[in-house]
Amino acid sequence: MHIAKSAKRLTGLVVAGALVAIGLFALAPDASIAAGVSAAPAPPAPVSCSACWHPALRTSWNWVLSKVPSAPYRSVQMYDVDGFDSTAADVASLHAAGIKAVCYLDAGTYENWRPDASAFPKALLGNGNGWPGEKWLDIRDAQKVNSVLLKIMDARLEMCRTKGFDMVELDNVDGYTNSTGFPLTSADQLYYNATLANDAHALDLSVLQKNDNEQIPRLLPYFDGALNEQCNQYTECTTAQNGSYGYNQYVAAGKPVFQAEYYLATSKCNQLRGQVSGFQAWPARAARIASMAGMWWSRVVARYDWMRQYALVVARVLKQPLIFRWIFTWRSACSARFEVHGTVKSLRWCRIWLIFAWRRSASTSAGVFVPLLVRL
C-alpha cells in the first residue's frame, strides 16, 4: 500500500512537472520574436525630397474616404481620398480643379477587401483592430532582408505615384500601442514608419504622419506634415498637454497639421483655431464638420456591425432570431438617407433611428439591449 501511494505521488509529481514544463515552453518567446523585441535596428537616416509637394501651414482640405469624390468639389486646396478606389482619372480631375490629391493607404493593418489582400502571408496577420475585415500586421517583417511586407507597401506607394497623387497618408501606424498579437515595440514602429516615409520620398511623394503621437519628436524629420483625429476632444494636441510631444512641434517646423474632430461643436472648433496657444497656425478644418460626414458615417457603420455581432450571440442564447428586424430596418433606412443627403443632419436623423431600433429590439428581448445604447 505504501509503495502504491509512493508510486501515485511520484506519478503526480511527474505529471505536474510535465505540465509546468509545457506551460513554461508555451510562455517562453520564440527566439526570433525575442530578437525582434530586443534588437530592432535603428531607423534609417531621413531621405529629403526637394521634388515633393510641401503644403503651406494653412492649407484648406477635405477628407473623403467613404466614396470617390467628383466635381464640383469643395473650395479647398487639398483632398484626401482612398488610394485604391480612386483612379488616375479621378486624381487628374482634382488637379484640373487646382486641388492637390492625398493617397490614403492603410499601412498598419490588413484589409481583406483590398485587391492585394492575397499577397499578405498569414504569419503577418495578427488580432483584429475592431474594424470589420481588418487585422494588425507584424511590422517587424520590415526589418528583414527582402521583406514581404515592405514589397507590398512599396507597391502601394508606387500605385499612388502612378495615379498622380501628390502626397500619402499612412494609417494605423501605431500597432505597438495596441493589442496586435505581436510583441511590437516603439523601436519596431519607429523603424517601420521611418522606412515607409523614406520610400514615399524616393517616389517624390510627400507623406503625412498619422497616429504614433508619442514619437512625433523622432518622426518629425521624416514626415512633411501630420493628420490627427480628436486631439482637441482628448486634450492631447500640444507639448504643453502631453509633456514631451505634440503637434505644435510640426507647426513650429513649418509643417501643416490637418486635424479632424467628430464630437466637438463647430463653435468650439472655431474657438480653438483662434487661440494664441498655437492653434491659429494650424490648417485645421475641424470646423467643417459636414465635410467629415463620410468618415463619421463609416464609424457609425462599424459600430452597427459590432452591435449586430453582439445581437447575434444574444439572439442565439434567447432563441429569438426576429431580434434583428428593427436593427436591419435602421441600417437600410439610414443608409438610404445618407446616400441622398450626406450631411450631419442625416447622421442625427440616423441616431434617432438607431435608438428607436434598439428600443424595439429591447422590447422583444427582455431588455437585453438597453445597456447597449450608444451615443453616435
Buried (B, 14 or more C-beta within 10 A) or exposed (E): EEEEEEEEEEEEEEEEEEEEEEEEEEEEEEEEBEEBBEEBEEBEEBBEBEEBBBBEBEBBBBBBBBBBBEEEBBEBBBBBBBBBEBEEEBBEBBBEBEBBBBBBBBBBBBBEEBEBEEEBEEEBBBBBBEBBBBBBBBBBBBBEEEBBBBEBBBEBBEBBBEBBBBBBBBBBBBBBEBEBBBBBBBBBBBBBBBBBBBBBBEBEBBBBBBBBBBBBEBBBBBBBBBBBBBBBBEEBBBBEBBEEBBBBBBBEEEBBBBBBBBEBEBEBBEBBBEEEEBBEBBBBBBBBBBBBBBBBBEEBBBEBBBBBEEBEEBBEEEEBEEBBEBBEBBBEBBBEBBEEEBBBEBBEBBBEBBBBBBBBBBEBBEEBBEEBEBEB
